[in-house]
Amino acid sequence: MLLDPNDPTKVLYRSNHPLIEPTEHYENGLAKFGIVYPCGAVIKDDKLLVYYGGSDSVTCVATANLEEFIKDLKEGSNIVLSPVKLND
């Protein structure tokens, strides 16, 4: 959700769908099947980085273009963050 910077008790926009879903093997096959735990977010340059735990076993990050993310959030579009993949 996006909060009003002057009054963070006011929700400006909210996604109707999960931003992160367990789709990768490391989110579905380790300690807890099909679990992701968003833990925090950072804006770096023009990207939104969302850090999360996967399957109670790994730490992960998913990303989206910040401008597109905010546009989609305001329009009520289905937003999907892309997991950052390193060499497996």
Helices and strands as residue ranges (DSSP letters): E 2-3, E 11-13, H 25-28, E 36-44, E 47-54, E 58-65, H 66-75, E 82-83
